[in-house]
Amino acid sequence: MLMRRLTMNPVRTGRPTWDRVFDSMFEDMANASSSIFSATTFPPLNVWQDEQAVYVEAELPGFSRDQIELDVHEHRLTIRGERTPQDSENVDYIRRERPMGKFTRTLDLPVEFEAERVEASLENGVLLVTLPKSAKATPRRIEVRGQSNPAGAAAQA
């Protein structure tokens, strides 16, 4: 079995190994924080429906109404937002974990809805979007018209 041994020589690389390790670790953490909003799972959602509407609940803690934008088109709902740091030039952060930046989340929904009747509210960091189903998408019972006798019943009488 062939094994390769990796050794780090700080003299040969020009920088001590631990400096590079910590620099890399902090760079990775900074990149992870800024990319949270680009992930397809932000914001986390619950989606459910009843006979009248589809409901989308999104967790957006720390966002104000002004930082959220909703677009509807055909079967699609798009939620966009942006959180910007507040006066970060005068702040000496010891730790900064709350992600900043823009996000976009698009949902393709299984039914048609009436875009002009869509409503949204934001309470305690939870966005609730109500998408009323269109009349085409609402199930309804169809009355069958015609003779009330089964086929052939009149011929037997």
Secondary structure, DSSP 8 states (H G I E B T S, - for coil): ---------HHHHSS-HHHHHHHHHHHHHHHHHHHGGGSTT-S-EEEEE-SSEEEEEEE-TT--GGGEEEEEETTEEEEEEEE--SSGGG---S---S--EEEEEEEE-SS-B-GGG-EEEEETTEEEEEEEB-TTTS-------S-SS-TTHHHH-
